[in-house]
Amino acid sequence: MGCDIHGWFEVYWRKKWIATHQIPSNRNYFLFAIFANVRNYEDKLIPICDARGLPHDISIKALEDSDQWNGDGHSHSYLDYQELINYDIMEAWFDTNPIVRDIEWGMPTKYIMEYLDHFRDIANKYKVSTSKVRMVFWFDN
């Protein structure tokens, strides 16, 4: 059985977080390993962080959505724009064969860039800085 990501982009507006856009649901184990150390086979990637749990100030919509998964949702976490922009895939990629590493690192970089684009698009749409946007997410099996 596969693992997918679920969750929301949230915008900080008027002293609270508001869920604005669902995270694209996909099955990309490179990203899962980078985002929260999920499906990090053979520990080939250093994650941004291990799963942190849901933020204490999560939006109502994201919390309700997470709760609907009951015990089937796991590894809840959240990330902000700065954490993604600061992530250095070449430093984080463990593969003893530099040829393999140089060929494969492009795939996670492409997907990280897509998420960074989502952050910027949402910030522009709501006329806030990227520091006021975060993604709250979890995984299923």
MODELLER restraints for C-alpha pairs under 7 A, 6 or more apart:
rsr = mdl.restraints
at = mdl.atoms
rsr.add(forms.Gaussian(group=physical.xy_distance, feature=features.Distance(at['CA:1:A'], at['CA:141:A']), mean=6.31, stdev=0.5))
rsr.add(forms.Gaussian(group=physical.xy_distance, feature=features.Distance(at['CA:2:A'], at['CA:141:A']), mean=5.68, stdev=0.5))
rsr.add(forms.Gaussian(group=physical.xy_distance, feature=features.Distance(at['CA:3:A'], at['CA:27:A']), mean=6.37, stdev=0.5))
rsr.add(forms.Gaussian(group=physical.xy_distance, feature=features.Distance(at['CA:3:A'], at['CA:139:A']), mean=6.47, stdev=0.5))
rsr.add(forms.Gaussian(group=physical.xy_distance, feature=features.Distance(at['CA:3:A'], at['CA:140:A']), mean=5.33, stdev=0.5))
rsr.add(forms.Gaussian(group=physical.xy_distance, feature=features.Distance(at['CA:3:A'], at['CA:141:A']), mean=4.50, stdev=0.5))
rsr.add(forms.Gaussian(group=physical.xy_distance, feature=features.Distance(at['CA:4:A'], at['CA:25:A']), mean=6.43, stdev=0.5))
rsr.add(forms.Gaussian(group=physical.xy_distance, feature=features.Distance(at['CA:4:A'], at['CA:26:A']), mean=5.71, stdev=0.5))
rsr.add(forms.Gaussian(group=physical.xy_distance, feature=features.Distance(at['CA:4:A'], at['CA:27:A']), mean=4.98, stdev=0.5))
rsr.add(forms.Gaussian(group=physical.xy_distance, feature=features.Distance(at['CA:4:A'], at['CA:139:A']), mean=5.50, stdev=0.5))
rsr.add(forms.Gaussian(group=physical.xy_distance, feature=features.Distance(at['CA:4:A'], at['CA:140:A']), mean=5.53, stdev=0.5))
rsr.add(forms.Gaussian(group=physical.xy_distance, feature=features.Distance(at['CA:4:A'], at['CA:141:A']), mean=6.92, stdev=0.5))
rsr.add(forms.Gaussian(group=physical.xy_distance, feature=features.Distance(at['CA:5:A'], at['CA:25:A']), mean=5.46, stdev=0.5))
rsr.add(forms.Gaussian(group=physical.xy_distance, feature=features.Distance(at['CA:5:A'], at['CA:26:A']), mean=6.20, stdev=0.5))
rsr.add(forms.Gaussian(group=physical.xy_distance, feature=features.Distance(at['CA:5:A'], at['CA:27:A']), mean=6.95, stdev=0.5))
rsr.add(forms.Gaussian(group=physical.xy_distance, feature=features.Distance(at['CA:5:A'], at['CA:137:A']), mean=6.74, stdev=0.5))
rsr.add(forms.Gaussian(group=physical.xy_distance, feature=features.Distance(at['CA:5:A'], at['CA:138:A']), mean=5.81, stdev=0.5))
rsr.add(forms.Gaussian(group=physical.xy_distance, feature=features.Distance(at['CA:5:A'], at['CA:139:A']), mean=4.54, stdev=0.5))
rsr.add(forms.Gaussian(group=physical.xy_distance, feature=features.Distance(at['CA:5:A'], at['CA:140:A']), mean=6.71, stdev=0.5))
rsr.add(forms.Gaussian(group=physical.xy_distance, feature=features.Distance(at['CA:6:A'], at['CA:23:A']), mean=6.14, stdev=0.5))
rsr.add(forms.Gaussian(group=physical.xy_distance, feature=features.Distance(at['CA:6:A'], at['CA:25:A']), mean=5.77, stdev=0.5))
rsr.add(forms.Gaussian(group=physical.xy_distance, feature=features.Distance(at['CA:6:A'], at['CA:137:A']), mean=5.47, stdev=0.5))
rsr.add(forms.Gaussian(group=physical.xy_distance, feature=features.Distance(at['CA:6:A'], at['CA:138:A']), mean=5.46, stdev=0.5))
rsr.add(forms.Gaussian(group=physical.xy_distance, feature=features.Distance(at['CA:6:A'], at['CA:139:A']), mean=5.98, stdev=0.5))
rsr.add(forms.Gaussian(group=physical.xy_distance, feature=features.Distance(at['CA:7:A'], at['CA:22:A']), mean=5.80, stdev=0.5))
rsr.add(forms.Gaussian(group=physical.xy_distance, feature=features.Distance(at['CA:7:A'], at['CA:23:A']), mean=5.28, stdev=0.5))
rsr.add(forms.Gaussian(group=physical.xy_distance, feature=features.Distance(at['CA:7:A'], at['CA:62:A']), mean=6.66, stdev=0.5))
rsr.add(forms.Gaussian(group=physical.xy_distance, feature=features.Distance(at['CA:7:A'], at['CA:136:A']), mean=5.52, stdev=0.5))
rsr.add(forms.Gaussian(group=physical.xy_distance, feature=features.Distance(at['CA:7:A'], at['CA:137:A']), mean=4.08, stdev=0.5))
rsr.add(forms.Gaussian(group=physical.xy_distance, feature=features.Distance(at['CA:7:A'], at['CA:138:A']), mean=6.22, stdev=0.5))
rsr.add(forms.Gaussian(group=physical.xy_distance, feature=features.Distance(at['CA:8:A'], at['CA:19:A']), mean=5.90, stdev=0.5))
rsr.add(forms.Gaussian(group=physical.xy_distance, feature=features.Distance(at['CA:8:A'], at['CA:20:A']), mean=6.97, stdev=0.5))
rsr.add(forms.Gaussian(group=physical.xy_distance, feature=features.Distance(at['CA:8:A'], at['CA:21:A']), mean=5.63, stdev=0.5))
rsr.add(forms.Gaussian(group=physical.xy_distance, feature=features.Distance(at['CA:8:A'], at['CA:22:A']), mean=4.32, stdev=0.5))
rsr.add(forms.Gaussian(group=physical.xy_distance, feature=features.Distance(at['CA:8:A'], at['CA:23:A']), mean=5.05, stdev=0.5))
rsr.add(forms.Gaussian(group=physical.xy_distance, feature=features.Distance(at['CA:8:A'], at['CA:62:A']), mean=6.13, stdev=0.5))
rsr.add(forms.Gaussian(group=physical.xy_distance, feature=features.Distance(at['CA:8:A'], at['CA:135:A']), mean=5.66, stdev=0.5))
rsr.add(forms.Gaussian(group=physical.xy_distance, feature=features.Distance(at['CA:8:A'], at['CA:136:A']), mean=5.37, stdev=0.5))
rsr.add(forms.Gaussian(group=physical.xy_distance, feature=features.Distance(at['CA:8:A'], at['CA:137:A']), mean=6.40, stdev=0.5))
rsr.add(forms.Gaussian(group=physical.xy_distance, feature=features.Distance(at['CA:9:A'], at['CA:19:A']), mean=5.87, stdev=0.5))
rsr.add(forms.Gaussian(group=physical.xy_distance, feature=features.Distance(at['CA:9:A'], at['CA:20:A']), mean=5.90, stdev=0.5))
rsr.add(forms.Gaussian(group=physical.xy_distance, feature=features.Distance(at['CA:9:A'], at['CA:21:A']), mean=5.24, stdev=0.5))
rsr.add(forms.Gaussian(group=physical.xy_distance, feature=features.Distance(at['CA:9:A'], at['CA:22:A']), mean=6.11, stdev=0.5))
rsr.add(forms.Gaussian(group=physical.xy_distance, feature=features.Distance(at['CA:9:A'], at['CA:23:A']), mean=6.28, stdev=0.5))
rsr.add(forms.Gaussian(group=physical.xy_distance, feature=features.Distance(at['CA:9:A'], at['CA:133:A']), mean=6.85, stdev=0.5))
rsr.add(forms.Gaussian(group=physical.xy_distance, feature=features.Distance(at['CA:9:A'], at['CA:134:A']), mean=5.64, stdev=0.5))
rsr.add(forms.Gaussian(group=physical.xy_distance, feature=features.Distance(at['CA:9:A'], at['CA:135:A']), mean=4.28, stdev=0.5))
rsr.add(forms.Gaussian(group=physical.xy_distance, feature=features.Distance(at['CA:9:A'], at['CA:136:A']), mean=6.31, stdev=0.5))
rsr.add(forms.Gaussian(group=physical.xy_distance, feature=features.Distance(at['CA:10:A'], at['CA:17:A']), mean=5.89, stdev=0.5))
rsr.add(forms.Gaussian(group=physical.xy_distance, feature=features.Distance(at['CA:10:A'], at['CA:18:A']), mean=5.18, stdev=0.5))
rsr.add(forms.Gaussian(group=physical.xy_distance, feature=features.Distance(at['CA:10:A'], at['CA:19:A']), mean=4.29, stdev=0.5))
rsr.add(forms.Gaussian(group=physical.xy_distance, feature=features.Distance(at['CA:10:A'], at['CA:20:A']), mean=5.58, stdev=0.5))
rsr.add(forms.Gaussian(group=physical.xy_distance, feature=features.Distance(at['CA:10:A'], at['CA:133:A']), mean=5.61, stdev=0.5))
rsr.add(forms.Gaussian(group=physical.xy_distance, feature=features.Distance(at['CA:10:A'], at['CA:134:A']), mean=5.37, stdev=0.5))
rsr.add(forms.Gaussian(group=physical.xy_distance, feature=features.Distance(at['CA:10:A'], at['CA:135:A']), mean=6.02, stdev=0.5))
rsr.add(forms.Gaussian(group=physical.xy_distance, feature=features.Distance(at['CA:11:A'], at['CA:17:A']), mean=5.46, stdev=0.5))
rsr.add(forms.Gaussian(group=physical.xy_distance, feature=features.Distance(at['CA:11:A'], at['CA:18:A']), mean=5.30, stdev=0.5))
rsr.add(forms.Gaussian(group=physical.xy_distance, feature=features.Distance(at['CA:11:A'], at['CA:19:A']), mean=6.55, stdev=0.5))
rsr.add(forms.Gaussian(group=physical.xy_distance, feature=features.Distance(at['CA:11:A'], at['CA:20:A']), mean=6.79, stdev=0.5))
rsr.add(forms.Gaussian(group=physical.xy_distance, feature=features.Distance(at['CA:11:A'], at['CA:132:A']), mean=5.62, stdev=0.5))
rsr.add(forms.Gaussian(group=physical.xy_distance, feature=features.Distance(at['CA:11:A'], at['CA:133:A']), mean=4.62, stdev=0.5))
rsr.add(forms.Gaussian(group=physical.xy_distance, feature=features.Distance(at['CA:11:A'], at['CA:134:A']), mean=6.72, stdev=0.5))
rsr.add(forms.Gaussian(group=physical.xy_distance, feature=features.Distance(at['CA:12:A'], at['CA:18:A']), mean=6.34, stdev=0.5))
rsr.add(forms.Gaussian(group=physical.xy_distance, feature=features.Distance(at['CA:12:A'], at['CA:132:A']), mean=5.05, stdev=0.5))
rsr.add(forms.Gaussian(group=physical.xy_distance, feature=features.Distance(at['CA:12:A'], at['CA:133:A']), mean=6.42, stdev=0.5))
rsr.add(forms.Gaussian(group=physical.xy_distance, feature=features.Distance(at['CA:17:A'], at['CA:57:A']), mean=6.99, stdev=0.5))
rsr.add(forms.Gaussian(group=physical.xy_distance, feature=features.Distance(at['CA:17:A'], at['CA:58:A']), mean=6.30, stdev=0.5))
rsr.add(forms.Gaussian(group=physical.xy_distance, feature=features.Distance(at['CA:17:A'], at['CA:59:A']), mean=5.00, stdev=0.5))
rsr.add(forms.Gaussian(group=physical.xy_distance, feature=features.Distance(at['CA:18:A'], at['CA:59:A']), mean=5.13, stdev=0.5))
rsr.add(forms.Gaussian(group=physical.xy_distance, feature=features.Distance(at['CA:19:A'], at['CA:59:A']), mean=5.88, stdev=0.5))
rsr.add(forms.Gaussian(group=physical.xy_distance, feature=features.Distance(at['CA:19:A'], at['CA:61:A']), mean=6.02, stdev=0.5))
rsr.add(forms.Gaussian(group=physical.xy_distance, feature=features.Distance(at['CA:19:A'], at['CA:62:A']), mean=6.19, stdev=0.5))
rsr.add(forms.Gaussian(group=physical.xy_distance, feature=features.Distance(at['CA:29:A'], at['CA:39:A']), mean=5.84, stdev=0.5))
rsr.add(forms.Gaussian(group=physical.xy_distance, feature=features.Distance(at['CA:30:A'], at['CA:108:A']), mean=5.80, stdev=0.5))
rsr.add(forms.Gaussian(group=physical.xy_distance, feature=features.Distance(at['CA:31:A'], at['CA:108:A']), mean=6.24, stdev=0.5))
rsr.add(forms.Gaussian(group=physical.xy_distance, feature=features.Distance(at['CA:32:A'], at['CA:38:A']), mean=5.09, stdev=0.5))
rsr.add(forms.Gaussian(group=physical.xy_distance, feature=features.Distance(at['CA:32:A'], at['CA:39:A']), mean=6.37, stdev=0.5))
rsr.add(forms.Gaussian(group=physical.xy_distance, feature=features.Distance(at['CA:33:A'], at['CA:39:A']), mean=5.65, stdev=0.5))
rsr.add(forms.Gaussian(group=physical.xy_distance, feature=features.Distance(at['CA:33:A'], at['CA:40:A']), mean=4.62, stdev=0.5))
rsr.add(forms.Gaussian(group=physical.xy_distance, feature=features.Distance(at['CA:33:A'], at['CA:45:A']), mean=6.57, stdev=0.5))
rsr.add(forms.Gaussian(group=physical.xy_distance, feature=features.Distance(at['CA:33:A'], at['CA:47:A']), mean=5.86, stdev=0.5))
rsr.add(forms.Gaussian(group=physical.xy_distance, feature=features.Distance(at['CA:34:A'], at['CA:45:A']), mean=6.64, stdev=0.5))
rsr.add(forms.Gaussian(group=physical.xy_distance, feature=features.Distance(at['CA:34:A'], at['CA:46:A']), mean=6.69, stdev=0.5))
rsr.add(forms.Gaussian(group=physical.xy_distance, feature=features.Distance(at['CA:34:A'], at['CA:47:A']), mean=4.17, stdev=0.5))
rsr.add(forms.Gaussian(group=physical.xy_distance, feature=features.Distance(at['CA:34:A'], at['CA:48:A']), mean=5.69, stdev=0.5))
rsr.add(forms.Gaussian(group=physical.xy_distance, feature=features.Distance(at['CA:35:A'], at['CA:47:A']), mean=6.02, stdev=0.5))
rsr.add(forms.Gaussian(group=physical.xy_distance, feature=features.Distance(at['CA:35:A'], at['CA:48:A']), mean=5.80, stdev=0.5))
rsr.add(forms.Gaussian(group=physical.xy_distance, feature=features.Distance(at['CA:35:A'], at['CA:49:A']), mean=6.68, stdev=0.5))
rsr.add(forms.Gaussian(group=physical.xy_distance, feature=features.Distance(at['CA:36:A'], at['CA:47:A']), mean=6.07, stdev=0.5))
rsr.add(forms.Gaussian(group=physical.xy_distance, feature=features.Distance(at['CA:36:A'], at['CA:48:A']), mean=6.77, stdev=0.5))
rsr.add(forms.Gaussian(group=physical.xy_distance, feature=features.Distance(at['CA:36:A'], at['CA:49:A']), mean=5.49, stdev=0.5))
rsr.add(forms.Gaussian(group=physical.xy_distance, feature=features.Distance(at['CA:36:A'], at['CA:50:A']), mean=4.57, stdev=0.5))
rsr.add(forms.Gaussian(group=physical.xy_distance, feature=features.Distance(at['CA:36:A'], at['CA:51:A']), mean=4.65, stdev=0.5))
rsr.add(forms.Gaussian(group=physical.xy_distance, feature=features.Distance(at['CA:36:A'], at['CA:77:A']), mean=6.91, stdev=0.5))
rsr.add(forms.Gaussian(group=physical.xy_distance, feature=features.Distance(at['CA:37:A'], at['CA:47:A']), mean=5.32, stdev=0.5))
rsr.add(forms.Gaussian(group=physical.xy_distance, feature=features.Distance(at['CA:37:A'], at['CA:49:A']), mean=6.91, stdev=0.5))
rsr.add(forms.Gaussian(group=physical.xy_distance, feature=features.Distance(at['CA:37:A'], at['CA:50:A']), mean=5.32, stdev=0.5))
rsr.add(forms.Gaussian(group=physical.xy_distance, feature=features.Distance(at['CA:37:A'], at['CA:51:A']), mean=6.93, stdev=0.5))
rsr.add(forms.Gaussian(group=physical.xy_distance, feature=features.Distance(at['CA:44:A'], at['CA:93:A']), mean=5.96, stdev=0.5))
rsr.add(forms.Gaussian(group=physical.xy_distance, feature=features.Distance(at['CA:44:A'], at['CA:94:A']), mean=4.67, stdev=0.5))
rsr.add(forms.Gaussian(group=physical.xy_distance, feature=features.Distance(at['CA:44:A'], at['CA:95:A']), mean=6.51, stdev=0.5))
rsr.add(forms.Gaussian(group=physical.xy_distance, feature=features.Distance(at['CA:45:A'], at['CA:92:A']), mean=5.39, stdev=0.5))
rsr.add(forms.Gaussian(group=physical.xy_distance, feature=features.Distance(at['CA:45:A'], at['CA:93:A']), mean=4.81, stdev=0.5))
rsr.add(forms.Gaussian(group=physical.xy_distance, feature=features.Distance(at['CA:45:A'], at['CA:94:A']), mean=5.84, stdev=0.5))
rsr.add(forms.Gaussian(group=physical.xy_distance, feature=features.Distance(at['CA:46:A'], at['CA:92:A']), mean=4.80, stdev=0.5))
rsr.add(forms.Gaussian(group=physical.xy_distance, feature=features.Distance(at['CA:46:A'], at['CA:93:A']), mean=6.69, stdev=0.5))
rsr.add(forms.Gaussian(group=physical.xy_distance, feature=features.Distance(at['CA:48:A'], at['CA:87:A']), mean=6.87, stdev=0.5))
rsr.add(forms.Gaussian(group=physical.xy_distance, feature=features.Distance(at['CA:51:A'], at['CA:75:A']), mean=5.24, stdev=0.5))
rsr.add(forms.Gaussian(group=physical.xy_distance, feature=features.Distance(at['CA:51:A'], at['CA:76:A']), mean=5.83, stdev=0.5))
rsr.add(forms.Gaussian(group=physical.xy_distance, feature=features.Distance(at['CA:51:A'], at['CA:77:A']), mean=4.92, stdev=0.5))
rsr.add(forms.Gaussian(group=physical.xy_distance, feature=features.Distance(at['CA:52:A'], at['CA:76:A']), mean=6.51, stdev=0.5))
rsr.add(forms.Gaussian(group=physical.xy_distance, feature=features.Distance(at['CA:52:A'], at['CA:77:A']), mean=4.76, stdev=0.5))
rsr.add(forms.Gaussian(group=physical.xy_distance, feature=features.Distance(at['CA:53:A'], at['CA:75:A']), mean=6.76, stdev=0.5))
rsr.add(forms.Gaussian(group=physical.xy_distance, feature=features.Distance(at['CA:53:A'], at['CA:76:A']), mean=4.55, stdev=0.5))
rsr.add(forms.Gaussian(group=physical.xy_distance, feature=features.Distance(at['CA:53:A'], at['CA:77:A']), mean=4.67, stdev=0.5))
rsr.add(forms.Gaussian(group=physical.xy_distance, feature=features.Distance(at['CA:54:A'], at['CA:76:A']), mean=5.59, stdev=0.5))
rsr.add(forms.Gaussian(group=physical.xy_distance, feature=features.Distance(at['CA:54:A'], at['CA:77:A']), mean=5.35, stdev=0.5))
rsr.add(forms.Gaussian(group=physical.xy_distance, feature=features.Distance(at['CA:54:A'], at['CA:78:A']), mean=6.80, stdev=0.5))
rsr.add(forms.Gaussian(group=physical.xy_distance, feature=features.Distance(at['CA:72:A'], at['CA:140:A']), mean=5.81, stdev=0.5))
rsr.add(forms.Gaussian(group=physical.xy_distance, feature=features.Distance(at['CA:72:A'], at['CA:141:A']), mean=6.96, stdev=0.5))
rsr.add(forms.Gaussian(group=physical.xy_distance, feature=features.Distance(at['CA:73:A'], at['CA:138:A']), mean=6.14, stdev=0.5))
rsr.add(forms.Gaussian(group=physical.xy_distance, feature=features.Distance(at['CA:73:A'], at['CA:139:A']), mean=5.47, stdev=0.5))
rsr.add(forms.Gaussian(group=physical.xy_distance, feature=features.Distance(at['CA:73:A'], at['CA:140:A']), mean=4.87, stdev=0.5))
rsr.add(forms.Gaussian(group=physical.xy_distance, feature=features.Distance(at['CA:74:A'], at['CA:138:A']), mean=5.74, stdev=0.5))
rsr.add(forms.Gaussian(group=physical.xy_distance, feature=features.Distance(at['CA:74:A'], at['CA:139:A']), mean=5.32, stdev=0.5))
rsr.add(forms.Gaussian(group=physical.xy_distance, feature=features.Distance(at['CA:74:A'], at['CA:140:A']), mean=6.25, stdev=0.5))
rsr.add(forms.Gaussian(group=physical.xy_distance, feature=features.Distance(at['CA:75:A'], at['CA:138:A']), mean=5.53, stdev=0.5))
rsr.add(forms.Gaussian(group=physical.xy_distance, feature=features.Distance(at['CA:75:A'], at['CA:139:A']), mean=6.18, stdev=0.5))
rsr.add(forms.Gaussian(group=physical.xy_distance, feature=features.Distance(at['CA:76:A'], at['CA:137:A']), mean=5.73, stdev=0.5))
rsr.add(forms.Gaussian(group=physical.xy_distance, feature=features.Distance(at['CA:76:A'], at['CA:138:A']), mean=4.21, stdev=0.5))
rsr.add(forms.Gaussian(group=physical.xy_distance, feature=features.Distance(at['CA:77:A'], at['CA:136:A']), mean=5.92, stdev=0.5))
rsr.add(forms.Gaussian(group=physical.xy_distance, feature=features.Distance(at['CA:77:A'], at['CA:137:A']), mean=5.51, stdev=0.5))
rsr.add(forms.Gaussian(group=physical.xy_distance, feature=features.Distance(at['CA:77:A'], at['CA:138:A']), mean=6.27, stdev=0.5))
rsr.add(forms.Gaussian(group=physical.xy_distance, feature=features.Distance(at['CA:78:A'], at['CA:134:A']), mean=6.93, stdev=0.5))
rsr.add(forms.Gaussian(group=physical.xy_distance, feature=features.Distance(at['CA:78:A'], at['CA:135:A']), mean=5.38, stdev=0.5))
rsr.add(forms.Gaussian(group=physical.xy_distance, feature=features.Distance(at['CA:78:A'], at['CA:136:A']), mean=4.24, stdev=0.5))
rsr.add(forms.Gaussian(group=physical.xy_distance, feature=features.Distance(at['CA:78:A'], at['CA:137:A']), mean=5.94, stdev=0.5))
rsr.add(forms.Gaussian(group=physical.xy_distance, feature=features.Distance(at['CA:79:A'], at['CA:134:A']), mean=5.75, stdev=0.5))
rsr.add(forms.Gaussian(group=physical.xy_distance, feature=features.Distance(at['CA:79:A'], at['CA:135:A']), mean=5.46, stdev=0.5))
rsr.add(forms.Gaussian(group=physical.xy_distance, feature=features.Distance(at['CA:79:A'], at['CA:136:A']), mean=6.78, stdev=0.5))
rsr.add(forms.Gaussian(group=physical.xy_distance, feature=features.Distance(at['CA:80:A'], at['CA:133:A']), mean=6.55, stdev=0.5))
rsr.add(forms.Gaussian(group=physical.xy_distance, feature=features.Distance(at['CA:80:A'], at['CA:134:A']), mean=4.43, stdev=0.5))
rsr.add(forms.Gaussian(group=physical.xy_distance, feature=features.Distance(at['CA:80:A'], at['CA:135:A']), mean=6.36, stdev=0.5))
rsr.add(forms.Gaussian(group=physical.xy_distance, feature=features.Distance(at['CA:81:A'], at['CA:116:A']), mean=6.71, stdev=0.5))
rsr.add(forms.Gaussian(group=physical.xy_distance, feature=features.Distance(at['CA:81:A'], at['CA:119:A']), mean=6.53, stdev=0.5))
rsr.add(forms.Gaussian(group=physical.xy_distance, feature=features.Distance(at['CA:81:A'], at['CA:130:A']), mean=6.20, stdev=0.5))
rsr.add(forms.Gaussian(group=physical.xy_distance, feature=features.Distance(at['CA:81:A'], at['CA:131:A']), mean=6.53, stdev=0.5))
rsr.add(forms.Gaussian(group=physical.xy_distance, feature=features.Distance(at['CA:81:A'], at['CA:134:A']), mean=6.60, stdev=0.5))
rsr.add(forms.Gaussian(group=physical.xy_distance, feature=features.Distance(at['CA:89:A'], at['CA:105:A']), mean=6.89, stdev=0.5))
rsr.add(forms.Gaussian(group=physical.xy_distance, feature=features.Distance(at['CA:89:A'], at['CA:109:A']), mean=6.95, stdev=0.5))
rsr.add(forms.Gaussian(group=physical.xy_distance, feature=features.Distance(at['CA:95:A'], at['CA:101:A']), mean=5.82, stdev=0.5))
rsr.add(forms.Gaussian(group=physical.xy_distance, feature=features.Distance(at['CA:119:A'], at['CA:130:A']), mean=6.36, stdev=0.5))
rsr.add(forms.Gaussian(group=physical.xy_distance, feature=features.Distance(at['CA:119:A'], at['CA:133:A']), mean=6.47, stdev=0.5))
rsr.add(forms.Gaussian(group=physical.xy_distance, feature=features.Distance(at['CA:120:A'], at['CA:130:A']), mean=6.22, stdev=0.5))
rsr.add(forms.Gaussian(group=physical.xy_distance, feature=features.Distance(at['CA:123:A'], at['CA:129:A']), mean=5.66, stdev=0.5))
rsr.add(forms.Gaussian(group=physical.xy_distance, feature=features.Distance(at['CA:123:A'], at['CA:130:A']), mean=5.42, stdev=0.5))
rsr.add(forms.Gaussian(group=physical.xy_distance, feature=features.Distance(at['CA:123:A'], at['CA:133:A']), mean=6.62, stdev=0.5))
